[in-house]
Amino acid sequence: MIFYGRHLYKSRVLRDGYTVEEVIDQIASATDADAVFVHDPKMTILQNRTGRADSYGNTVRDLAVFECTTRHLQPELFSVMPKGDAVRPKK
């Protein structure tokens, strides 16, 4: 797996207000051995179906989106999303 992190940093840290440490927790959870493949015709997704308590009191199921196409033959971690984050960081 290749990871550049530009999009992830811009979207989760700069736009959404998460810390780098929180994003690392999201990545670790979404790519955990318990994560499962989620079928989606537009993207390649892994999601941890086990809830993780985030630092805002939410129980989230972290999801990782990979860029994996004929142009990008090596899977690249494109983004992570903490699904279920009703309470979010302040920007």
PDB file of N, CA, C and O in Angstrom, chain B, residues numbered from 101:
ATOM      1  N   MET B 101       0.840  -1.167   0.000  1.00  0.00           N
ATOM      2  CA  MET B 101       0.000   0.000   0.000  1.00  0.00           C
ATOM      3  C   MET B 101       0.889   1.236   0.000  1.00  0.00           C
ATOM      4  O   MET B 101       1.918   1.277   0.676  1.00  0.00           O
ATOM      5  N   ILE B 102       0.485   2.227  -0.757  1.00  0.00           N
ATOM      6  CA  ILE B 102       1.184   3.503  -0.840  1.00  0.00           C
ATOM      7  C   ILE B 102       0.322   4.541  -0.132  1.00  0.00           C
ATOM      8  O   ILE B 102      -0.905   4.497  -0.216  1.00  0.00           O
ATOM      9  N   PHE B 103       0.966   5.477   0.566  1.00  0.00           N
ATOM     10  CA  PHE B 103       0.201   6.523   1.238  1.00  0.00           C
ATOM     11  C   PHE B 103       0.928   7.850   1.097  1.00  0.00           C
ATOM     12  O   PHE B 103       2.038   8.020   1.601  1.00  0.00           O
ATOM     13  N   TYR B 104       0.293   8.788   0.407  1.00  0.00           N
ATOM     14  CA  TYR B 104       0.848  10.133   0.276  1.00  0.00           C
ATOM     15  C   TYR B 104       0.211  11.083   1.285  1.00  0.00           C
ATOM     16  O   TYR B 104       0.915  11.892   1.891  1.00  0.00           O
ATOM     17  N   GLY B 105      -1.096  11.002   1.478  1.00  0.00           N
ATOM     18  CA  GLY B 105      -1.772  11.736   2.526  1.00  0.00           C
ATOM     19  C   GLY B 105      -2.218  13.152   2.223  1.00  0.00           C
ATOM     20  O   GLY B 105      -2.812  13.789   3.093  1.00  0.00           O
ATOM     21  N   ARG B 106      -1.964  13.671   1.047  1.00  0.00           N
ATOM     22  CA  ARG B 106      -2.315  15.062   0.736  1.00  0.00           C
ATOM     23  C   ARG B 106      -3.824  15.314   0.855  1.00  0.00           C
ATOM     24  O   ARG B 106      -4.253  16.233   1.553  1.00  0.00           O
ATOM     25  N   HIS B 107      -4.622  14.491   0.168  1.00  0.00           N
ATOM     26  CA  HIS B 107      -6.075  14.671   0.219  1.00  0.00           C
ATOM     27  C   HIS B 107      -6.590  14.444   1.637  1.00  0.00           C
ATOM     28  O   HIS B 107      -7.426  15.202   2.129  1.00  0.00           O
ATOM     29  N   LEU B 108      -6.098  13.420   2.276  1.00  0.00           N
ATOM     30  CA  LEU B 108      -6.537  13.084   3.627  1.00  0.00           C
ATOM     31  C   LEU B 108      -6.237  14.221   4.604  1.00  0.00           C
ATOM     32  O   LEU B 108      -7.079  14.572   5.430  1.00  0.00           O
ATOM     33  N   TYR B 109      -5.062  14.780   4.510  1.00  0.00           N
ATOM     34  CA  TYR B 109      -4.691  15.906   5.388  1.00  0.00           C
ATOM     35  C   TYR B 109      -5.588  17.115   5.126  1.00  0.00           C
ATOM     36  O   TYR B 109      -6.087  17.742   6.060  1.00  0.00           O
ATOM     37  N   LYS B 110      -5.789  17.436   3.844  1.00  0.00           N
ATOM     38  CA  LYS B 110      -6.621  18.588   3.500  1.00  0.00           C
ATOM     39  C   LYS B 110      -8.063  18.402   3.969  1.00  0.00           C
ATOM     40  O   LYS B 110      -8.671  19.333   4.496  1.00  0.00           O
ATOM     41  N   SER B 111      -8.610  17.198   3.778  1.00  0.00           N
ATOM     42  CA  SER B 111     -10.018  17.009   4.107  1.00  0.00           C
ATOM     43  C   SER B 111     -10.267  16.782   5.587  1.00  0.00           C
ATOM     44  O   SER B 111     -11.180  17.393   6.141  1.00  0.00           O
ATOM     45  N   ARG B 112      -9.504  15.941   6.243  1.00  0.00           N
ATOM     46  CA  ARG B 112      -9.795  15.624   7.648  1.00  0.00           C
ATOM     47  C   ARG B 112      -9.170  16.605   8.631  1.00  0.00           C
ATOM     48  O   ARG B 112      -9.807  16.963   9.622  1.00  0.00           O
ATOM     49  N   VAL B 113      -7.949  17.046   8.385  1.00  0.00           N
ATOM     50  CA  VAL B 113      -7.273  17.942   9.336  1.00  0.00           C
ATOM     51  C   VAL B 113      -7.642  19.401   9.061  1.00  0.00           C
ATOM     52  O   VAL B 113      -8.159  20.083   9.945  1.00  0.00           O
ATOM     53  N   LEU B 114      -7.385  19.880   7.855  1.00  0.00           N
ATOM     54  CA  LEU B 114      -7.633  21.291   7.566  1.00  0.00           C
ATOM     55  C   LEU B 114      -9.115  21.626   7.476  1.00  0.00           C
ATOM     56  O   LEU B 114      -9.552  22.628   8.041  1.00  0.00           O
ATOM     57  N   ARG B 115      -9.897  20.807   6.775  1.00  0.00           N
ATOM     58  CA  ARG B 115     -11.321  21.121   6.583  1.00  0.00           C
ATOM     59  C   ARG B 115     -12.180  20.719   7.783  1.00  0.00           C
ATOM     60  O   ARG B 115     -13.002  21.506   8.252  1.00  0.00           O
ATOM     61  N   ASP B 116     -11.985  19.472   8.288  1.00  0.00           N
ATOM     62  CA  ASP B 116     -12.875  18.955   9.333  1.00  0.00           C
ATOM     63  C   ASP B 116     -12.383  19.216  10.750  1.00  0.00           C
ATOM     64  O   ASP B 116     -13.165  19.106  11.694  1.00  0.00           O
ATOM     65  N   GLY B 117     -11.106  19.559  10.925  1.00  0.00           N
ATOM     66  CA  GLY B 117     -10.601  19.925  12.242  1.00  0.00           C
ATOM     67  C   GLY B 117     -10.069  18.790  13.104  1.00  0.00           C
ATOM     68  O   GLY B 117      -9.806  18.996  14.289  1.00  0.00           O
ATOM     69  N   TYR B 118      -9.904  17.597  12.539  1.00  0.00           N
ATOM     70  CA  TYR B 118      -9.316  16.502  13.312  1.00  0.00           C
ATOM     71  C   TYR B 118      -7.810  16.739  13.477  1.00  0.00           C
ATOM     72  O   TYR B 118      -7.186  17.409  12.655  1.00  0.00           O
ATOM     73  N   THR B 119      -7.242  16.186  14.539  1.00  0.00           N
ATOM     74  CA  THR B 119      -5.791  16.261  14.708  1.00  0.00           C
ATOM     75  C   THR B 119      -5.144  15.140  13.900  1.00  0.00           C
ATOM     76  O   THR B 119      -5.810  14.188  13.493  1.00  0.00           O
ATOM     77  N   VAL B 120      -3.851  15.264  13.677  1.00  0.00           N
ATOM     78  CA  VAL B 120      -3.115  14.213  12.959  1.00  0.00           C
ATOM     79  C   VAL B 120      -3.222  12.901  13.732  1.00  0.00           C
ATOM     80  O   VAL B 120      -3.373  11.842  13.123  1.00  0.00           O
ATOM     81  N   GLU B 121      -3.147  12.953  15.059  1.00  0.00           N
ATOM     82  CA  GLU B 121      -3.251  11.748  15.881  1.00  0.00           C
ATOM     83  C   GLU B 121      -4.610  11.075  15.716  1.00  0.00           C
ATOM     84  O   GLU B 121      -4.696   9.848  15.673  1.00  0.00           O
ATOM     85  N   GLU B 122      -5.678  11.883  15.622  1.00  0.00           N
ATOM     86  CA  GLU B 122      -7.019  11.322  15.409  1.00  0.00           C
ATOM     87  C   GLU B 122      -7.123  10.651  14.046  1.00  0.00           C
ATOM     88  O   GLU B 122      -7.747   9.597  13.917  1.00  0.00           O
ATOM     89  N   VAL B 123      -6.520  11.251  13.036  1.00  0.00           N
ATOM     90  CA  VAL B 123      -6.536  10.662  11.697  1.00  0.00           C
ATOM     91  C   VAL B 123      -5.751   9.347  11.691  1.00  0.00           C
ATOM     92  O   VAL B 123      -6.155   8.391  11.029  1.00  0.00           O
ATOM     93  N   ILE B 124      -4.649   9.292  12.412  1.00  0.00           N
ATOM     94  CA  ILE B 124      -3.881   8.049  12.512  1.00  0.00           C
ATOM     95  C   ILE B 124      -4.733   6.966  13.176  1.00  0.00           C
ATOM     96  O   ILE B 124      -4.704   5.812  12.749  1.00  0.00           O
ATOM     97  N   ASP B 125      -5.488   7.325  14.214  1.00  0.00           N
ATOM     98  CA  ASP B 125      -6.410   6.370  14.843  1.00  0.00           C
ATOM     99  C   ASP B 125      -7.452   5.873  13.846  1.00  0.00           C
ATOM    100  O   ASP B 125      -7.783   4.687  13.829  1.00  0.00           O
ATOM    101  N   GLN B 126      -7.972   6.780  13.016  1.00  0.00           N
ATOM    102  CA  GLN B 126      -8.961   6.405  12.002  1.00  0.00           C
ATOM    103  C   GLN B 126      -8.356   5.434  10.989  1.00  0.00           C
ATOM    104  O   GLN B 126      -8.991   4.448  10.613  1.00  0.00           O
ATOM    105  N   ILE B 127      -7.129   5.716  10.549  1.00  0.00           N
ATOM    106  CA  ILE B 127      -6.456   4.841   9.586  1.00  0.00           C
ATOM    107  C   ILE B 127      -6.227   3.463  10.194  1.00  0.00           C
ATOM    108  O   ILE B 127      -6.508   2.444   9.563  1.00  0.00           O
ATOM    109  N   ALA B 128      -5.715   3.435  11.423  1.00  0.00           N
ATOM    110  CA  ALA B 128      -5.432   2.150  12.078  1.00  0.00           C
ATOM    111  C   ALA B 128      -6.700   1.326  12.240  1.00  0.00           C
ATOM    112  O   ALA B 128      -6.685   0.116  12.016  1.00  0.00           O
ATOM    113  N   SER B 129      -7.781   1.961  12.622  1.00  0.00           N
ATOM    114  CA  SER B 129      -9.038   1.252  12.810  1.00  0.00           C
ATOM    115  C   SER B 129      -9.607   0.755  11.481  1.00  0.00           C
ATOM    116  O   SER B 129     -10.063  -0.385  11.384  1.00  0.00           O
ATOM    117  N   ALA B 130      -9.580   1.615  10.453  1.00  0.00           N
ATOM    118  CA  ALA B 130     -10.158   1.256   9.158  1.00  0.00           C
ATOM    119  C   ALA B 130      -9.375   0.157   8.449  1.00  0.00           C
ATOM    120  O   ALA B 130      -9.934  -0.565   7.624  1.00  0.00           O
ATOM    121  N   THR B 131      -8.110   0.024   8.755  1.00  0.00           N
ATOM    122  CA  THR B 131      -7.286  -1.001   8.101  1.00  0.00           C
ATOM    123  C   THR B 131      -6.964  -2.163   9.040  1.00  0.00           C
ATOM    124  O   THR B 131      -6.088  -2.977   8.747  1.00  0.00           O
ATOM    125  N   ASP B 132      -7.666  -2.239  10.157  1.00  0.00           N
ATOM    126  CA  ASP B 132      -7.482  -3.310  11.135  1.00  0.00           C
ATOM    127  C   ASP B 132      -7.819  -4.672  10.510  1.00  0.00           C
ATOM    128  O   ASP B 132      -8.534  -4.739   9.510  1.00  0.00           O
ATOM    129  N   ALA B 133      -7.311  -5.731  11.093  1.00  0.00           N
ATOM    130  CA  ALA B 133      -7.568  -7.085  10.591  1.00  0.00           C
ATOM    131  C   ALA B 133      -9.057  -7.420  10.603  1.00  0.00           C
ATOM    132  O   ALA B 133      -9.493  -8.288   9.847  1.00  0.00           O
ATOM    133  N   ASP B 134      -9.852  -6.746  11.450  1.00  0.00           N
ATOM    134  CA  ASP B 134     -11.292  -6.987  11.510  1.00  0.00           C
ATOM    135  C   ASP B 134     -12.072  -6.237  10.430  1.00  0.00           C
ATOM    136  O   ASP B 134     -13.268  -6.474  10.260  1.00  0.00           O
ATOM    137  N   ALA B 135     -11.417  -5.344   9.704  1.00  0.00           N
ATOM    138  CA  ALA B 135     -12.100  -4.571   8.666  1.00  0.00           C
ATOM    139  C   ALA B 135     -12.514  -5.488   7.519  1.00  0.00           C
ATOM    140  O   ALA B 135     -11.841  -6.475   7.218  1.00  0.00           O
ATOM    141  N   VAL B 136     -13.632  -5.143   6.888  1.00  0.00           N
ATOM    142  CA  VAL B 136     -14.162  -5.941   5.790  1.00  0.00           C
ATOM    143  C   VAL B 136     -14.276  -5.091   4.530  1.00  0.00           C
ATOM    144  O   VAL B 136     -14.397  -3.867   4.598  1.00  0.00           O
ATOM    145  N   PHE B 137     -14.235  -5.758   3.384  1.00  0.00           N
ATOM    146  CA  PHE B 137     -14.433  -5.103   2.100  1.00  0.00           C
ATOM    147  C   PHE B 137     -15.905  -4.728   1.966  1.00  0.00           C
ATOM    148  O   PHE B 137     -16.786  -5.542   2.246  1.00  0.00           O
ATOM    149  N   VAL B 138     -16.167  -3.499   1.540  1.00  0.00           N
ATOM    150  CA  VAL B 138     -17.532  -3.032   1.300  1.00  0.00           C
ATOM    151  C   VAL B 138     -17.687  -2.831  -0.197  1.00  0.00           C
ATOM    152  O   VAL B 138     -16.932  -2.073  -0.806  1.00  0.00           O
ATOM    153  N   HIS B 139     -18.656  -3.503  -0.789  1.00  0.00           N
ATOM    154  CA  HIS B 139     -18.860  -3.390  -2.234  1.00  0.00           C
ATOM    155  C   HIS B 139     -19.429  -2.021  -2.583  1.00  0.00           C
ATOM    156  O   HIS B 139     -20.456  -1.602  -2.049  1.00  0.00           O
ATOM    157  N   ASP B 140     -18.753  -1.344  -3.477  1.00  0.00           N
ATOM    158  CA  ASP B 140     -19.206  -0.069  -4.009  1.00  0.00           C
ATOM    159  C   ASP B 140     -18.662   0.029  -5.423  1.00  0.00           C
ATOM    160  O   ASP B 140     -17.455  -0.113  -5.618  1.00  0.00           O
ATOM    161  N   PRO B 141     -19.504   0.265  -6.411  1.00  0.00           N
ATOM    162  CA  PRO B 141     -19.024   0.293  -7.796  1.00  0.00           C
ATOM    163  C   PRO B 141     -18.082   1.449  -8.120  1.00  0.00           C
ATOM    164  O   PRO B 141     -17.383   1.403  -9.132  1.00  0.00           O
ATOM    165  N   LYS B 142     -18.051   2.490  -7.276  1.00  0.00           N
ATOM    166  CA  LYS B 142     -17.244   3.669  -7.576  1.00  0.00           C
ATOM    167  C   LYS B 142     -15.917   3.722  -6.834  1.00  0.00           C
ATOM    168  O   LYS B 142     -15.036   4.496  -7.208  1.00  0.00           O
ATOM    169  N   MET B 143     -15.753   2.900  -5.771  1.00  0.00           N
ATOM    170  CA  MET B 143     -14.519   2.988  -5.000  1.00  0.00           C
ATOM    171  C   MET B 143     -14.233   1.673  -4.293  1.00  0.00           C
ATOM    172  O   MET B 143     -15.107   0.817  -4.155  1.00  0.00           O
ATOM    173  N   THR B 144     -12.999   1.533  -3.851  1.00  0.00           N
ATOM    174  CA  THR B 144     -12.569   0.368  -3.093  1.00  0.00           C
ATOM    175  C   THR B 144     -12.549   0.766  -1.627  1.00  0.00           C
ATOM    176  O   THR B 144     -11.841   1.695  -1.238  1.00  0.00           O
ATOM    177  N   ILE B 145     -13.337   0.053  -0.806  1.00  0.00           N
ATOM    178  CA  ILE B 145     -13.541   0.459   0.584  1.00  0.00           C
ATOM    179  C   ILE B 145     -13.257  -0.687   1.546  1.00  0.00           C
ATOM    180  O   ILE B 145     -13.625  -1.834   1.292  1.00  0.00           O
ATOM    181  N   LEU B 146     -12.597  -0.359   2.655  1.00  0.00           N
ATOM    182  CA  LEU B 146     -12.498  -1.234   3.822  1.00  0.00           C
ATOM    183  C   LEU B 146     -13.193  -0.513   4.968  1.00  0.00           C
ATOM    184  O   LEU B 146     -13.032   0.696   5.136  1.00  0.00           O
ATOM    185  N   GLN B 147     -13.973  -1.260   5.760  1.00  0.00           N
ATOM    186  CA  GLN B 147     -14.618  -0.632   6.913  1.00  0.00           C
ATOM    187  C   GLN B 147     -14.537  -1.555   8.114  1.00  0.00           C
ATOM    188  O   GLN B 147     -14.815  -2.752   8.026  1.00  0.00           O
ATOM    189  N   ASN B 148     -14.152  -0.971   9.232  1.00  0.00           N
ATOM    190  CA  ASN B 148     -14.136  -1.715  10.476  1.00  0.00           C
ATOM    191  C   ASN B 148     -15.561  -1.725  11.008  1.00  0.00           C
ATOM    192  O   ASN B 148     -16.107  -0.670  11.335  1.00  0.00           O
ATOM    193  N   ARG B 149     -16.164  -2.892  11.099  1.00  0.00           N
ATOM    194  CA  ARG B 149     -17.554  -3.013  11.545  1.00  0.00           C
ATOM    195  C   ARG B 149     -17.669  -2.954  13.071  1.00  0.00           C
ATOM    196  O   ARG B 149     -18.771  -2.880  13.616  1.00  0.00           O
ATOM    197  N   THR B 150     -16.521  -2.987  13.752  1.00  0.00           N
ATOM    198  CA  THR B 150     -16.514  -2.873  15.207  1.00  0.00           C
ATOM    199  C   THR B 150     -16.463  -1.395  15.570  1.00  0.00           C
ATOM    200  O   THR B 150     -15.609  -0.667  15.065  1.00  0.00           O
ATOM    201  N   GLY B 151     -17.339  -0.953  16.414  1.00  0.00           N
ATOM    202  CA  GLY B 151     -17.358   0.444  16.813  1.00  0.00           C
ATOM    203  C   GLY B 151     -16.128   0.813  17.630  1.00  0.00           C
ATOM    204  O   GLY B 151     -15.654   0.036  18.460  1.00  0.00           O
ATOM    205  N   ARG B 152     -15.625   2.011  17.378  1.00  0.00           N
ATOM    206  CA  ARG B 152     -14.480   2.550  18.118  1.00  0.00           C
ATOM    207  C   ARG B 152     -14.929   3.846  18.774  1.00  0.00           C
ATOM    208  O   ARG B 152     -15.556   4.686  18.129  1.00  0.00           O
ATOM    209  N   ALA B 153     -14.616   4.012  20.043  1.00  0.00           N
ATOM    210  CA  ALA B 153     -14.954   5.253  20.730  1.00  0.00           C
ATOM    211  C   ALA B 153     -13.932   6.319  20.347  1.00  0.00           C
ATOM    212  O   ALA B 153     -12.735   6.156  20.587  1.00  0.00           O
ATOM    213  N   ASP B 154     -14.409   7.410  19.752  1.00  0.00           N
ATOM    214  CA  ASP B 154     -13.486   8.491  19.415  1.00  0.00           C
ATOM    215  C   ASP B 154     -13.385   9.461  20.593  1.00  0.00           C
ATOM    216  O   ASP B 154     -14.035   9.260  21.620  1.00  0.00           O
ATOM    217  N   SER B 155     -12.586  10.492  20.451  1.00  0.00           N
ATOM    218  CA  SER B 155     -12.335  11.414  21.564  1.00  0.00           C
ATOM    219  C   SER B 155     -13.471  12.421  21.780  1.00  0.00           C
ATOM    220  O   SER B 155     -13.367  13.288  22.647  1.00  0.00           O
ATOM    221  N   TYR B 156     -14.556  12.314  20.999  1.00  0.00           N
ATOM    222  CA  TYR B 156     -15.685  13.224  21.121  1.00  0.00           C
ATOM    223  C   TYR B 156     -16.922  12.533  21.678  1.00  0.00           C
ATOM    224  O   TYR B 156     -18.001  13.125  21.718  1.00  0.00           O
ATOM    225  N   GLY B 157     -16.771  11.270  22.112  1.00  0.00           N
ATOM    226  CA  GLY B 157     -17.881  10.539  22.685  1.00  0.00           C
ATOM    227  C   GLY B 157     -18.732   9.786  21.681  1.00  0.00           C
ATOM    228  O   GLY B 157     -19.779   9.247  22.040  1.00  0.00           O
ATOM    229  N   ASN B 158     -18.303   9.742  20.439  1.00  0.00           N
ATOM    230  CA  ASN B 158     -19.025   9.004  19.401  1.00  0.00           C
ATOM    231  C   ASN B 158     -18.529   7.565  19.331  1.00  0.00           C
ATOM    232  O   ASN B 158     -17.386   7.272  19.680  1.00  0.00           O
ATOM    233  N   THR B 159     -19.394   6.683  18.879  1.00  0.00           N
ATOM    234  CA  THR B 159     -18.957   5.346  18.487  1.00  0.00           C
ATOM    235  C   THR B 159     -18.946   5.351  16.968  1.00  0.00           C
ATOM    236  O   THR B 159     -19.995   5.467  16.335  1.00  0.00           O
ATOM    237  N   VAL B 160     -17.765   5.227  16.387  1.00  0.00           N
ATOM    238  CA  VAL B 160     -17.611   5.331  14.934  1.00  0.00           C
ATOM    239  C   VAL B 160     -17.151   4.009  14.349  1.00  0.00           C
ATOM    240  O   VAL B 160     -16.515   3.195  15.019  1.00  0.00           O
ATOM    241  N   ARG B 161     -17.487   3.819  13.085  1.00  0.00           N
ATOM    242  CA  ARG B 161     -17.007   2.661  12.327  1.00  0.00           C
ATOM    243  C   ARG B 161     -16.164   3.233  11.187  1.00  0.00           C
ATOM    244  O   ARG B 161     -16.693   3.655  10.159  1.00  0.00           O
ATOM    245  N   ASP B 162     -14.864   3.238  11.385  1.00  0.00           N
ATOM    246  CA  ASP B 162     -13.959   3.898  10.441  1.00  0.00           C
ATOM    247  C   ASP B 162     -13.938   3.198   9.100  1.00  0.00           C
ATOM    248  O   ASP B 162     -13.967   1.971   9.013  1.00  0.00           O
ATOM    249  N   LEU B 163     -13.885   4.009   8.054  1.00  0.00           N
ATOM    250  CA  LEU B 163     -13.936   3.537   6.680  1.00  0.00           C
ATOM    251  C   LEU B 163     -12.725   4.086   5.931  1.00  0.00           C
ATOM    252  O   LEU B 163     -12.422   5.275   6.025  1.00  0.00           O
ATOM    253  N   ALA B 164     -12.037   3.229   5.194  1.00  0.00           N
ATOM    254  CA  ALA B 164     -10.889   3.651   4.384  1.00  0.00           C
ATOM    255  C   ALA B 164     -11.251   3.527   2.906  1.00  0.00           C
ATOM    256  O   ALA B 164     -11.800   2.512   2.475  1.00  0.00           O
ATOM    257  N   VAL B 165     -10.942   4.559   2.145  1.00  0.00           N
ATOM    258  CA  VAL B 165     -11.184   4.565   0.704  1.00  0.00           C
ATOM    259  C   VAL B 165      -9.832   4.502   0.005  1.00  0.00           C
ATOM    260  O   VAL B 165      -8.928   5.284   0.299  1.00  0.00           O
ATOM    261  N   PHE B 166      -9.713   3.568  -0.917  1.00  0.00           N
ATOM    262  CA  PHE B 166      -8.466   3.375  -1.644  1.00  0.00           C
ATOM    263  C   PHE B 166      -8.625   3.783  -3.096  1.00  0.00           C
ATOM    264  O   PHE B 166      -9.660   3.531  -3.712  1.00  0.00           O
ATOM    265  N   GLU B 167      -7.605   4.410  -3.634  1.00  0.00           N
ATOM    266  CA  GLU B 167      -7.515   4.688  -5.061  1.00  0.00           C
ATOM    267  C   GLU B 167      -6.840   3.462  -5.662  1.00  0.00           C
ATOM    268  O   GLU B 167      -5.676   3.180  -5.378  1.00  0.00           O
ATOM    269  N   CYS B 168      -7.562   2.757  -6.475  1.00  0.00           N
ATOM    270  CA  CYS B 168      -7.024   1.530  -7.073  1.00  0.00           C
ATOM    271  C   CYS B 168      -7.694   1.354  -8.429  1.00  0.00           C
ATOM    272  O   CYS B 168      -8.776   0.774  -8.523  1.00  0.00           O
ATOM    273  N   THR B 169      -7.053   1.853  -9.474  1.00  0.00           N
ATOM    274  CA  THR B 169      -7.627   1.817 -10.809  1.00  0.00           C
ATOM    275  C   THR B 169      -6.571   1.326 -11.792  1.00  0.00           C
ATOM    276  O   THR B 169      -5.448   1.011 -11.400  1.00  0.00           O
ATOM    277  N   THR B 170      -6.932   1.263 -13.053  1.00  0.00           N
ATOM    278  CA  THR B 170      -5.959   0.865 -14.064  1.00  0.00           C
ATOM    279  C   THR B 170      -4.842   1.892 -14.189  1.00  0.00           C
ATOM    280  O   THR B 170      -3.740   1.555 -14.620  1.00  0.00           O
ATOM    281  N   ARG B 171      -5.112   3.139 -13.819  1.00  0.00           N
ATOM    282  CA  ARG B 171      -4.062   4.160 -13.829  1.00  0.00           C
ATOM    283  C   ARG B 171      -3.185   4.069 -12.585  1.00  0.00           C
ATOM    284  O   ARG B 171      -1.992   4.368 -12.640  1.00  0.00           O
ATOM    285  N   HIS B 172      -3.767   3.661 -11.476  1.00  0.00           N
ATOM    286  CA  HIS B 172      -3.053   3.515 -10.208  1.00  0.00           C
ATOM    287  C   HIS B 172      -3.060   2.039  -9.830  1.00  0.00           C
ATOM    288  O   HIS B 172      -3.949   1.581  -9.112  1.00  0.00           O
ATOM    289  N   LEU B 173      -2.083   1.308 -10.307  1.00  0.00           N
ATOM    290  CA  LEU B 173      -2.079  -0.138 -10.103  1.00  0.00           C
ATOM    291  C   LEU B 173      -1.797  -0.542  -8.663  1.00  0.00           C
ATOM    292  O   LEU B 173      -2.231  -1.608  -8.225  1.00  0.00           O
ATOM    293  N   GLN B 174      -1.083   0.284  -7.928  1.00  0.00           N
ATOM    294  CA  GLN B 174      -0.834   0.007  -6.516  1.00  0.00           C
ATOM    295  C   GLN B 174      -1.922   0.690  -5.700  1.00  0.00           C
ATOM    296  O   GLN B 174      -2.184   1.875  -5.902  1.00  0.00           O
ATOM    297  N   PRO B 175      -2.564  -0.031  -4.782  1.00  0.00           N
ATOM    298  CA  PRO B 175      -3.600   0.637  -3.975  1.00  0.00           C
ATOM    299  C   PRO B 175      -3.003   1.758  -3.136  1.00  0.00           C
ATOM    300  O   PRO B 175      -2.013   1.571  -2.429  1.00  0.00           O
ATOM    301  N   GLU B 176      -3.625   2.923  -3.230  1.00  0.00           N
ATOM    302  CA  GLU B 176      -3.191   4.084  -2.454  1.00  0.00           C
ATOM    303  C   GLU B 176      -4.312   4.477  -1.504  1.00  0.00           C
ATOM    304  O   GLU B 176      -5.455   4.641  -1.933  1.00  0.00           O
ATOM    305  N   LEU B 177      -4.004   4.631  -0.221  1.00  0.00           N
ATOM    306  CA  LEU B 177      -5.003   5.097   0.729  1.00  0.00           C
ATOM    307  C   LEU B 177      -5.345   6.536   0.373  1.00  0.00           C
ATOM    308  O   LEU B 177      -4.499   7.426   0.452  1.00  0.00           O
ATOM    309  N   PHE B 178      -6.585   6.749  -0.017  1.00  0.00           N
ATOM    310  CA  PHE B 178      -7.017   8.068  -0.464  1.00  0.00           C
ATOM    311  C   PHE B 178      -7.631   8.867   0.687  1.00  0.00           C
ATOM    312  O   PHE B 178      -7.342  10.053   0.844  1.00  0.00           O
ATOM    313  N   SER B 179      -8.477   8.217   1.491  1.00  0.00           N
ATOM    314  CA  SER B 179      -9.147   8.940   2.559  1.00  0.00           C
ATOM    315  C   SER B 179      -9.634   7.969   3.629  1.00  0.00           C
ATOM    316  O   SER B 179      -9.726   6.765   3.392  1.00  0.00           O
ATOM    317  N   VAL B 180      -9.942   8.498   4.793  1.00  0.00           N
ATOM    318  CA  VAL B 180     -10.630   7.754   5.840  1.00  0.00           C
ATOM    319  C   VAL B 180     -11.790   8.608   6.329  1.00  0.00           C
ATOM    320  O   VAL B 180     -11.741   9.838   6.285  1.00  0.00           O
ATOM    321  N   MET B 181     -12.830   7.932   6.793  1.00  0.00           N
ATOM    322  CA  MET B 181     -13.997   8.633   7.315  1.00  0.00           C
ATOM    323  C   MET B 181     -14.469   7.926   8.568  1.00  0.00           C
ATOM    324  O   MET B 181     -14.659   6.710   8.557  1.00  0.00           O
ATOM    325  N   PRO B 182     -14.663   8.670   9.654  1.00  0.00           N
ATOM    326  CA  PRO B 182     -15.214   8.072  10.863  1.00  0.00           C
ATOM    327  C   PRO B 182     -16.742   8.105  10.794  1.00  0.00           C
ATOM    328  O   PRO B 182     -17.355   9.086  11.215  1.00  0.00           O
ATOM    329  N   LYS B 183     -17.354   7.058  10.277  1.00  0.00           N
ATOM    330  CA  LYS B 183     -18.811   7.017  10.123  1.00  0.00           C
ATOM    331  C   LYS B 183     -19.483   6.948  11.486  1.00  0.00           C
ATOM    332  O   LYS B 183     -19.177   6.073  12.296  1.00  0.00           O
ATOM    333  N   GLY B 184     -20.396   7.871  11.732  1.00  0.00           N
ATOM    334  CA  GLY B 184     -21.099   7.925  13.003  1.00  0.00           C
ATOM    335  C   GLY B 184     -20.623   9.049  13.898  1.00  0.00           C
ATOM    336  O   GLY B 184     -20.965   9.084  15.080  1.00  0.00           O
ATOM    337  N   ASP B 185     -19.832   9.975  13.351  1.00  0.00           N
ATOM    338  CA  ASP B 185     -19.284  11.069  14.164  1.00  0.00           C
ATOM    339  C   ASP B 185     -20.265  12.240  14.235  1.00  0.00           C
ATOM    340  O   ASP B 185     -20.061  13.273  13.597  1.00  0.00           O
ATOM    341  N   ALA B 186     -21.333  12.064  15.019  1.00  0.00           N
ATOM    342  CA  ALA B 186     -22.343  13.109  15.163  1.00  0.00           C
ATOM    343  C   ALA B 186     -21.759  14.365  15.805  1.00  0.00           C
ATOM    344  O   ALA B 186     -22.091  15.484  15.415  1.00  0.00           O
ATOM    345  N   VAL B 187     -20.888  14.171  16.791  1.00  0.00           N
ATOM    346  CA  VAL B 187     -20.188  15.290  17.422  1.00  0.00           C
ATOM    347  C   VAL B 187     -18.811  15.342  16.804  1.00  0.00           C
ATOM    348  O   VAL B 187     -18.088  14.345  16.833  1.00  0.00           O
ATOM    349  N   ARG B 188     -18.424  16.482  16.243  1.00  0.00           N
ATOM    350  CA  ARG B 188     -17.167  16.600  15.531  1.00  0.00           C
ATOM    351  C   ARG B 188     -16.307  17.691  16.147  1.00  0.00           C
ATOM    352  O   ARG B 188     -16.792  18.508  16.929  1.00  0.00           O
ATOM    353  N   PRO B 189     -15.016  17.700  15.790  1.00  0.00           N
ATOM    354  CA  PRO B 189     -14.131  18.750  16.306  1.00  0.00           C
ATOM    355  C   PRO B 189     -14.538  20.119  15.790  1.00  0.00           C
ATOM    356  O   PRO B 189     -15.175  20.235  14.743  1.00  0.00           O
ATOM    357  N   LYS B 190     -14.174  21.128  16.514  1.00  0.00           N
ATOM    358  CA  LYS B 190     -14.427  22.501  16.068  1.00  0.00           C
ATOM    359  C   LYS B 190     -13.248  22.960  15.216  1.00  0.00           C
ATOM    360  O   LYS B 190     -12.093  22.690  15.547  1.00  0.00           O
ATOM    361  N   LYS B 191     -13.535  23.639  14.145  1.00  0.00           N
ATOM    362  CA  LYS B 191     -12.483  24.097  13.233  1.00  0.00           C
ATOM    363  C   LYS B 191     -11.736  25.249  13.828  1.00  0.00           C
ATOM    364  O   LYS B 191     -10.811  25.772  13.207  1.00  0.00           O
TER     365      LYS B 191
END
